[in-house]
Amino acid sequence: MKSGLLLFILCTTILCSVKAQDQSPSSDSVTVIHDFKNLFRFQNFYLGGQPTLETLQWMKSHGVSKIVNLRSERENNDFSGTAFDEAKIIRDLGIEYHSVPVDGIKDYTPEKLDSFAMQLNTHETILIHCYIGVRATDFFMAYLVKSRGYSVNRATEIGRNLKFSMPLEKLLDEKIRIEIEK
């Protein structure tokens, strides 16, 4: 009787452990932060759109030690004129702030990616943001490929769970695999 009960407890413990592992996100999965609009987590990175004051305070309480802003200089000036001075608020919170301005497709360059990547080559918890999260996602996917050794297709899979989309996939109702030609 005791051995049967012991076996039952052991099996139940193992099943609960396996189920808990299945429910926890893998280190290579994207988590949606439901409390905030356009906010996602991947490993030690949060990615999203322009944070609110509430989001910045939440970031501080969740261990974010650096924020990388990809909004253009014009966007940042317009925002600080109508909302708040993001750089000042972030520094007042004791968080490191970096601006890597991306002003449209003309700034999608290897040099700009290198400037961006220099801010990420750390194990800190970092928020990467732009206006709605598209530039943040694009640059982050390129960073994963160039600096972390991810394949383009794996970086694209991660990006699809952030803010990346390819309208052609929607039209064809199929995922497209991408290859780099050398």
Secondary structure, 3 states (H helix, E strand, C coil): CHHHHHHHHHHHHHHHHHHHHHHCCCCCCEEECCCCCCEEEECCEEEECCCCHHHHHHHHHCCEEEEEECCCHHHHHHHHHHCCCHHHHHHHCCCEEEECCCCCHHHCCHHHHHHHHHHHCCCCEEEEECCCCHHHHHHHHHHHHHHHCCCHHHHHHHHHCCCCCCHHHHHHCCCCCCCCCC
